[in-house]
């Protein structure tokens, strides 16, 4: 399933209204708190944009949130990855990158977007860091790392997880 990404520019009056509405009327949920923090970051100049995702709407997840892609299965609760019946040992960051890309199959991400999604610190303008993680991941999960099937390079942009599997 291919995801469509929409970009909406918010004017300052609406952003302030939305911030106040969420602060005073939103249910007490982690998602509402995260959205309020994200809008705070936008208003304070700490962020230039937000990426929103609807939870519980993914049809490619099974009941236990397992993501199946061909012979590769990703189990987010136990942080396990199984390929062809064999468990693949990943570092925490390798798992986070794989899980982020797999749950957003088909969507192309820049190295900076991947970094910001997985690390909680500022992007350090070090593309080689993400490239090294992708290279290590491919060695572990790909049947042939030199001809990747799962994590695809989109030249000049970044990476995506194959949505054809």
CNS distance restraints for C-alpha pairs under 8 A (distance, minus, plus):
assign (resid   1 and name CA) (resid  60 and name CA) 7.92 0.50 0.50
assign (resid   1 and name CA) (resid 105 and name CA) 7.58 0.50 0.50
assign (resid   1 and name CA) (resid 106 and name CA) 7.64 0.50 0.50
assign (resid   1 and name CA) (resid 163 and name CA) 6.69 0.50 0.50
assign (resid   2 and name CA) (resid 105 and name CA) 7.13 0.50 0.50
assign (resid   2 and name CA) (resid 106 and name CA) 5.72 0.50 0.50
assign (resid   2 and name CA) (resid 107 and name CA) 7.31 0.50 0.50
assign (resid   2 and name CA) (resid 163 and name CA) 7.03 0.50 0.50
assign (resid   3 and name CA) (resid 104 and name CA) 7.54 0.50 0.50
assign (resid   3 and name CA) (resid 105 and name CA) 7.74 0.50 0.50
assign (resid   3 and name CA) (resid 106 and name CA) 6.94 0.50 0.50
assign (resid   3 and name CA) (resid 107 and name CA) 6.49 0.50 0.50
assign (resid  10 and name CA) (resid  14 and name CA) 6.45 0.50 0.50
assign (resid  10 and name CA) (resid  15 and name CA) 6.09 0.50 0.50
assign (resid  11 and name CA) (resid  15 and name CA) 6.15 0.50 0.50
assign (resid  12 and name CA) (resid  16 and name CA) 6.08 0.50 0.50
assign (resid  13 and name CA) (resid  17 and name CA) 6.25 0.50 0.50
assign (resid  14 and name CA) (resid  18 and name CA) 5.97 0.50 0.50
assign (resid  15 and name CA) (resid  19 and name CA) 6.03 0.50 0.50
assign (resid  15 and name CA) (resid  39 and name CA) 7.52 0.50 0.50
assign (resid  15 and name CA) (resid  43 and name CA) 7.94 0.50 0.50
assign (resid  16 and name CA) (resid  20 and name CA) 6.20 0.50 0.50
assign (resid  17 and name CA) (resid  21 and name CA) 6.05 0.50 0.50
assign (resid  18 and name CA) (resid  22 and name CA) 6.08 0.50 0.50
assign (resid  19 and name CA) (resid  23 and name CA) 6.05 0.50 0.50
assign (resid  19 and name CA) (resid  36 and name CA) 6.36 0.50 0.50
assign (resid  19 and name CA) (resid  39 and name CA) 6.52 0.50 0.50
assign (resid  19 and name CA) (resid  40 and name CA) 7.64 0.50 0.50
assign (resid  20 and name CA) (resid  24 and name CA) 6.10 0.50 0.50
assign (resid  21 and name CA) (resid  25 and name CA) 5.52 0.50 0.50
assign (resid  21 and name CA) (resid  26 and name CA) 7.02 0.50 0.50
assign (resid  22 and name CA) (resid  26 and name CA) 4.70 0.50 0.50
assign (resid  22 and name CA) (resid  32 and name CA) 7.02 0.50 0.50
assign (resid  22 and name CA) (resid  36 and name CA) 6.56 0.50 0.50
assign (resid  23 and name CA) (resid  36 and name CA) 6.87 0.50 0.50
assign (resid  26 and name CA) (resid  32 and name CA) 6.36 0.50 0.50
assign (resid  27 and name CA) (resid  32 and name CA) 6.78 0.50 0.50
assign (resid  28 and name CA) (resid  32 and name CA) 6.73 0.50 0.50
assign (resid  28 and name CA) (resid  33 and name CA) 7.38 0.50 0.50
assign (resid  29 and name CA) (resid  33 and name CA) 6.38 0.50 0.50
assign (resid  30 and name CA) (resid  34 and name CA) 6.10 0.50 0.50
assign (resid  31 and name CA) (resid  35 and name CA) 6.10 0.50 0.50
assign (resid  32 and name CA) (resid  36 and name CA) 6.15 0.50 0.50
assign (resid  33 and name CA) (resid  37 and name CA) 6.21 0.50 0.50
assign (resid  34 and name CA) (resid  38 and name CA) 6.06 0.50 0.50
assign (resid  35 and name CA) (resid  39 and name CA) 6.16 0.50 0.50
assign (resid  36 and name CA) (resid  40 and name CA) 6.12 0.50 0.50
assign (resid  37 and name CA) (resid  41 and name CA) 6.19 0.50 0.50
assign (resid  38 and name CA) (resid  42 and name CA) 6.29 0.50 0.50
assign (resid  38 and name CA) (resid  47 and name CA) 7.76 0.50 0.50
assign (resid  38 and name CA) (resid  50 and name CA) 6.71 0.50 0.50
assign (resid  39 and name CA) (resid  43 and name CA) 6.12 0.50 0.50
assign (resid  40 and name CA) (resid  44 and name CA) 6.05 0.50 0.50
assign (resid  41 and name CA) (resid  45 and name CA) 5.99 0.50 0.50
assign (resid  41 and name CA) (resid  46 and name CA) 4.74 0.50 0.50
assign (resid  41 and name CA) (resid  47 and name CA) 5.30 0.50 0.50
assign (resid  42 and name CA) (resid  46 and name CA) 6.03 0.50 0.50
assign (resid  42 and name CA) (resid  47 and name CA) 4.91 0.50 0.50
assign (resid  42 and name CA) (resid  48 and name CA) 5.99 0.50 0.50
assign (resid  42 and name CA) (resid  49 and name CA) 6.77 0.50 0.50
assign (resid  42 and name CA) (resid  50 and name CA) 7.95 0.50 0.50
assign (resid  60 and name CA) (resid  67 and name CA) 6.71 0.50 0.50
assign (resid  60 and name CA) (resid  68 and name CA) 7.72 0.50 0.50
assign (resid  61 and name CA) (resid  65 and name CA) 4.87 0.50 0.50
assign (resid  61 and name CA) (resid  66 and name CA) 5.62 0.50 0.50
assign (resid  61 and name CA) (resid  67 and name CA) 5.30 0.50 0.50
assign (resid  61 and name CA) (resid  68 and name CA) 7.62 0.50 0.50
assign (resid  62 and name CA) (resid  66 and name CA) 5.35 0.50 0.50
assign (resid  62 and name CA) (resid  67 and name CA) 6.86 0.50 0.50
assign (resid  64 and name CA) (resid  75 and name CA) 7.95 0.50 0.50
assign (resid  65 and name CA) (resid  75 and name CA) 6.78 0.50 0.50
assign (resid  65 and name CA) (resid  76 and name CA) 6.81 0.50 0.50
assign (resid  65 and name CA) (resid  77 and name CA) 7.80 0.50 0.50
assign (resid  66 and name CA) (resid  73 and name CA) 6.61 0.50 0.50
assign (resid  66 and name CA) (resid  74 and name CA) 5.57 0.50 0.50
assign (resid  66 and name CA) (resid  75 and name CA) 4.76 0.50 0.50
assign (resid  66 and name CA) (resid  76 and name CA) 6.76 0.50 0.50
assign (resid  67 and name CA) (resid  73 and name CA) 5.58 0.50 0.50
assign (resid  67 and name CA) (resid  74 and name CA) 5.03 0.50 0.50
assign (resid  67 and name CA) (resid  75 and name CA) 6.66 0.50 0.50
assign (resid  67 and name CA) (resid 102 and name CA) 7.43 0.50 0.50
assign (resid  67 and name CA) (resid 103 and name CA) 7.40 0.50 0.50
assign (resid  68 and name CA) (resid  72 and name CA) 5.92 0.50 0.50
assign (resid  68 and name CA) (resid  73 and name CA) 4.52 0.50 0.50
assign (resid  68 and name CA) (resid  74 and name CA) 6.53 0.50 0.50
assign (resid  69 and name CA) (resid  73 and name CA) 6.26 0.50 0.50
assign (resid  69 and name CA) (resid 165 and name CA) 5.32 0.50 0.50
assign (resid  70 and name CA) (resid 165 and name CA) 5.42 0.50 0.50
assign (resid  71 and name CA) (resid  82 and name CA) 8.00 0.50 0.50
assign (resid  71 and name CA) (resid  83 and name CA) 5.45 0.50 0.50
assign (resid  71 and name CA) (resid  84 and name CA) 5.15 0.50 0.50
assign (resid  72 and name CA) (resid  81 and name CA) 7.17 0.50 0.50
assign (resid  72 and name CA) (resid  82 and name CA) 5.77 0.50 0.50
assign (resid  72 and name CA) (resid  83 and name CA) 4.41 0.50 0.50
assign (resid  72 and name CA) (resid  84 and name CA) 6.60 0.50 0.50
assign (resid  72 and name CA) (resid 141 and name CA) 7.81 0.50 0.50
assign (resid  73 and name CA) (resid  81 and name CA) 5.72 0.50 0.50
assign (resid  73 and name CA) (resid  82 and name CA) 5.13 0.50 0.50
assign (resid  73 and name CA) (resid  83 and name CA) 6.35 0.50 0.50
assign (resid  74 and name CA) (resid  79 and name CA) 7.35 0.50 0.50
assign (resid  74 and name CA) (resid  80 and name CA) 6.07 0.50 0.50
assign (resid  74 and name CA) (resid  81 and name CA) 4.63 0.50 0.50
assign (resid  74 and name CA) (resid  82 and name CA) 6.56 0.50 0.50
assign (resid  74 and name CA) (resid  99 and name CA) 7.26 0.50 0.50
assign (resid  75 and name CA) (resid  79 and name CA) 5.46 0.50 0.50
assign (resid  75 and name CA) (resid  80 and name CA) 5.17 0.50 0.50
assign (resid  75 and name CA) (resid  81 and name CA) 6.23 0.50 0.50
assign (resid  76 and name CA) (resid  80 and name CA) 6.88 0.50 0.50
assign (resid  76 and name CA) (resid  99 and name CA) 7.35 0.50 0.50
assign (resid  79 and name CA) (resid  95 and name CA) 6.98 0.50 0.50
assign (resid  80 and name CA) (resid  87 and name CA) 7.01 0.50 0.50
assign (resid  80 and name CA) (resid  88 and name CA) 7.36 0.50 0.50
assign (resid  80 and name CA) (resid  89 and name CA) 7.53 0.50 0.50
assign (resid  81 and name CA) (resid  87 and name CA) 5.74 0.50 0.50
assign (resid  81 and name CA) (resid  88 and name CA) 5.46 0.50 0.50
assign (resid  81 and name CA) (resid  89 and name CA) 7.26 0.50 0.50
assign (resid  81 and name CA) (resid  90 and name CA) 7.84 0.50 0.50
assign (resid  82 and name CA) (resid  86 and name CA) 5.30 0.50 0.50
assign (resid  82 and name CA) (resid  87 and name CA) 4.34 0.50 0.50
assign (resid  82 and name CA) (resid  88 and name CA) 5.81 0.50 0.50
assign (resid  83 and name CA) (resid  87 and name CA) 6.40 0.50 0.50
assign (resid  83 and name CA) (resid  88 and name CA) 6.93 0.50 0.50
assign (resid  83 and name CA) (resid 141 and name CA) 7.09 0.50 0.50
assign (resid  88 and name CA) (resid 140 and name CA) 6.79 0.50 0.50
assign (resid  88 and name CA) (resid 141 and name CA) 7.18 0.50 0.50
assign (resid  90 and name CA) (resid  94 and name CA) 5.68 0.50 0.50
assign (resid  90 and name CA) (resid  95 and name CA) 5.75 0.50 0.50
assign (resid  90 and name CA) (resid 137 and name CA) 7.81 0.50 0.50
assign (resid  90 and name CA) (resid 140 and name CA) 7.90 0.50 0.50
assign (resid  91 and name CA) (resid  95 and name CA) 6.19 0.50 0.50
assign (resid  92 and name CA) (resid  96 and name CA) 6.19 0.50 0.50
assign (resid  93 and name CA) (resid  97 and name CA) 6.11 0.50 0.50
assign (resid  93 and name CA) (resid 118 and name CA) 7.22 0.50 0.50
assign (resid  94 and name CA) (resid  98 and name CA) 6.15 0.50 0.50
assign (resid  94 and name CA) (resid 133 and name CA) 6.43 0.50 0.50
assign (resid  94 and name CA) (resid 134 and name CA) 7.91 0.50 0.50
assign (resid  94 and name CA) (resid 136 and name CA) 7.97 0.50 0.50
assign (resid  94 and name CA) (resid 137 and name CA) 6.30 0.50 0.50
assign (resid  95 and name CA) (resid  99 and name CA) 5.91 0.50 0.50
assign (resid  96 and name CA) (resid 100 and name CA) 5.98 0.50 0.50
assign (resid  96 and name CA) (resid 118 and name CA) 6.12 0.50 0.50
assign (resid  97 and name CA) (resid 101 and name CA) 6.19 0.50 0.50
assign (resid  97 and name CA) (resid 114 and name CA) 7.08 0.50 0.50
assign (resid  97 and name CA) (resid 118 and name CA) 6.37 0.50 0.50
assign (resid  98 and name CA) (resid 102 and name CA) 5.94 0.50 0.50
assign (resid  98 and name CA) (resid 137 and name CA) 7.64 0.50 0.50
assign (resid  99 and name CA) (resid 103 and name CA) 5.95 0.50 0.50
assign (resid 100 and name CA) (resid 104 and name CA) 6.39 0.50 0.50
assign (resid 100 and name CA) (resid 114 and name CA) 7.88 0.50 0.50
assign (resid 100 and name CA) (resid 117 and name CA) 7.50 0.50 0.50
assign (resid 100 and name CA) (resid 118 and name CA) 7.66 0.50 0.50
assign (resid 101 and name CA) (resid 105 and name CA) 6.08 0.50 0.50
assign (resid 101 and name CA) (resid 107 and name CA) 7.93 0.50 0.50
assign (resid 101 and name CA) (resid 151 and name CA) 7.91 0.50 0.50
assign (resid 101 and name CA) (resid 160 and name CA) 6.30 0.50 0.50
assign (resid 101 and name CA) (resid 161 and name CA) 5.38 0.50 0.50
assign (resid 102 and name CA) (resid 161 and name CA) 5.57 0.50 0.50
assign (resid 104 and name CA) (resid 161 and name CA) 7.29 0.50 0.50
assign (resid 105 and name CA) (resid 160 and name CA) 6.73 0.50 0.50
assign (resid 105 and name CA) (resid 161 and name CA) 4.89 0.50 0.50
assign (resid 105 and name CA) (resid 162 and name CA) 6.08 0.50 0.50
assign (resid 105 and name CA) (resid 163 and name CA) 5.08 0.50 0.50
assign (resid 106 and name CA) (resid 160 and name CA) 5.81 0.50 0.50
assign (resid 106 and name CA) (resid 161 and name CA) 5.61 0.50 0.50
assign (resid 106 and name CA) (resid 162 and name CA) 5.68 0.50 0.50
assign (resid 106 and name CA) (resid 163 and name CA) 4.66 0.50 0.50
assign (resid 107 and name CA) (resid 160 and name CA) 5.71 0.50 0.50
assign (resid 107 and name CA) (resid 161 and name CA) 7.23 0.50 0.50
assign (resid 108 and name CA) (resid 154 and name CA) 7.38 0.50 0.50
assign (resid 108 and name CA) (resid 157 and name CA) 7.64 0.50 0.50
assign (resid 108 and name CA) (resid 158 and name CA) 6.59 0.50 0.50
assign (resid 108 and name CA) (resid 159 and name CA) 5.58 0.50 0.50
assign (resid 108 and name CA) (resid 160 and name CA) 4.63 0.50 0.50
assign (resid 108 and name CA) (resid 161 and name CA) 7.87 0.50 0.50
assign (resid 109 and name CA) (resid 113 and name CA) 5.79 0.50 0.50
assign (resid 109 and name CA) (resid 114 and name CA) 6.30 0.50 0.50
assign (resid 109 and name CA) (resid 157 and name CA) 7.25 0.50 0.50
assign (resid 109 and name CA) (resid 158 and name CA) 5.49 0.50 0.50
assign (resid 109 and name CA) (resid 159 and name CA) 5.49 0.50 0.50
assign (resid 109 and name CA) (resid 160 and name CA) 6.23 0.50 0.50
assign (resid 110 and name CA) (resid 114 and name CA) 6.38 0.50 0.50
assign (resid 110 and name CA) (resid 157 and name CA) 5.54 0.50 0.50
assign (resid 110 and name CA) (resid 158 and name CA) 4.26 0.50 0.50
assign (resid 110 and name CA) (resid 159 and name CA) 6.52 0.50 0.50
assign (resid 111 and name CA) (resid 115 and name CA) 6.13 0.50 0.50
assign (resid 111 and name CA) (resid 127 and name CA) 6.26 0.50 0.50
assign (resid 111 and name CA) (resid 130 and name CA) 6.17 0.50 0.50
assign (resid 111 and name CA) (resid 131 and name CA) 7.90 0.50 0.50
assign (resid 111 and name CA) (resid 157 and name CA) 7.98 0.50 0.50
assign (resid 111 and name CA) (resid 158 and name CA) 5.67 0.50 0.50
assign (resid 111 and name CA) (resid 159 and name CA) 7.46 0.50 0.50
assign (resid 112 and name CA) (resid 116 and name CA) 6.10 0.50 0.50
assign (resid 112 and name CA) (resid 123 and name CA) 6.48 0.50 0.50
assign (resid 112 and name CA) (resid 125 and name CA) 7.60 0.50 0.50
assign (resid 112 and name CA) (resid 127 and name CA) 7.62 0.50 0.50
assign (resid 113 and name CA) (resid 117 and name CA) 6.09 0.50 0.50
assign (resid 114 and name CA) (resid 118 and name CA) 6.24 0.50 0.50
assign (resid 114 and name CA) (resid 130 and name CA) 7.73 0.50 0.50
assign (resid 115 and name CA) (resid 119 and name CA) 5.63 0.50 0.50
assign (resid 115 and name CA) (resid 123 and name CA) 6.51 0.50 0.50
assign (resid 115 and name CA) (resid 130 and name CA) 7.02 0.50 0.50
assign (resid 116 and name CA) (resid 120 and name CA) 6.71 0.50 0.50
assign (resid 116 and name CA) (resid 121 and name CA) 7.41 0.50 0.50
assign (resid 116 and name CA) (resid 122 and name CA) 7.22 0.50 0.50
assign (resid 116 and name CA) (resid 123 and name CA) 6.48 0.50 0.50
assign (resid 126 and name CA) (resid 130 and name CA) 7.66 0.50 0.50
assign (resid 127 and name CA) (resid 131 and name CA) 6.28 0.50 0.50
assign (resid 128 and name CA) (resid 132 and name CA) 5.91 0.50 0.50
assign (resid 129 and name CA) (resid 133 and name CA) 6.46 0.50 0.50
assign (resid 130 and name CA) (resid 134 and name CA) 6.15 0.50 0.50
assign (resid 131 and name CA) (resid 135 and name CA) 6.09 0.50 0.50
assign (resid 132 and name CA) (resid 136 and name CA) 6.21 0.50 0.50
assign (resid 133 and name CA) (resid 137 and name CA) 6.04 0.50 0.50
assign (resid 134 and name CA) (resid 138 and name CA) 6.07 0.50 0.50
assign (resid 134 and name CA) (resid 151 and name CA) 7.82 0.50 0.50
assign (resid 135 and name CA) (resid 139 and name CA) 6.36 0.50 0.50
assign (resid 136 and name CA) (resid 140 and name CA) 6.46 0.50 0.50
assign (resid 137 and name CA) (resid 141 and name CA) 6.06 0.50 0.50
assign (resid 137 and name CA) (resid 142 and name CA) 7.88 0.50 0.50
assign (resid 138 and name CA) (resid 142 and name CA) 5.07 0.50 0.50
assign (resid 138 and name CA) (resid 145 and name CA) 5.19 0.50 0.50
assign (resid 138 and name CA) (resid 148 and name CA) 6.93 0.50 0.50
assign (resid 138 and name CA) (resid 151 and name CA) 7.15 0.50 0.50
assign (resid 139 and name CA) (resid 144 and name CA) 7.80 0.50 0.50
assign (resid 139 and name CA) (resid 145 and name CA) 5.31 0.50 0.50
assign (resid 141 and name CA) (resid 145 and name CA) 7.97 0.50 0.50
assign (resid 142 and name CA) (resid 148 and name CA) 5.97 0.50 0.50
assign (resid 142 and name CA) (resid 149 and name CA) 6.62 0.50 0.50
assign (resid 142 and name CA) (resid 150 and name CA) 6.79 0.50 0.50
assign (resid 143 and name CA) (resid 148 and name CA) 7.70 0.50 0.50
assign (resid 143 and name CA) (resid 149 and name CA) 7.96 0.50 0.50
assign (resid 144 and name CA) (resid 148 and name CA) 6.15 0.50 0.50
assign (resid 144 and name CA) (resid 149 and name CA) 7.97 0.50 0.50
assign (resid 148 and name CA) (resid 152 and name CA) 6.32 0.50 0.50
assign (resid 149 and name CA) (resid 162 and name CA) 6.82 0.50 0.50
assign (resid 150 and name CA) (resid 161 and name CA) 5.55 0.50 0.50
assign (resid 150 and name CA) (resid 162 and name CA) 5.14 0.50 0.50
assign (resid 150 and name CA) (resid 165 and name CA) 7.95 0.50 0.50
assign (resid 151 and name CA) (resid 159 and name CA) 6.71 0.50 0.50
assign (resid 151 and name CA) (resid 160 and name CA) 5.83 0.50 0.50
assign (resid 151 and name CA) (resid 161 and name CA) 4.66 0.50 0.50
assign (resid 151 and name CA) (resid 162 and name CA) 6.19 0.50 0.50
assign (resid 152 and name CA) (resid 159 and name CA) 5.60 0.50 0.50
assign (resid 152 and name CA) (resid 160 and name CA) 5.36 0.50 0.50
assign (resid 152 and name CA) (resid 161 and name CA) 6.02 0.50 0.50
assign (resid 152 and name CA) (resid 162 and name CA) 6.38 0.50 0.50
assign (resid 153 and name CA) (resid 158 and name CA) 6.02 0.50 0.50
assign (resid 153 and name CA) (resid 159 and name CA) 4.62 0.50 0.50
assign (resid 153 and name CA) (resid 160 and name CA) 6.65 0.50 0.50
assign (resid 154 and name CA) (resid 158 and name CA) 5.22 0.50 0.50
assign (resid 154 and name CA) (resid 159 and name CA) 5.38 0.50 0.50
assign (resid 154 and name CA) (resid 160 and name CA) 7.13 0.50 0.50
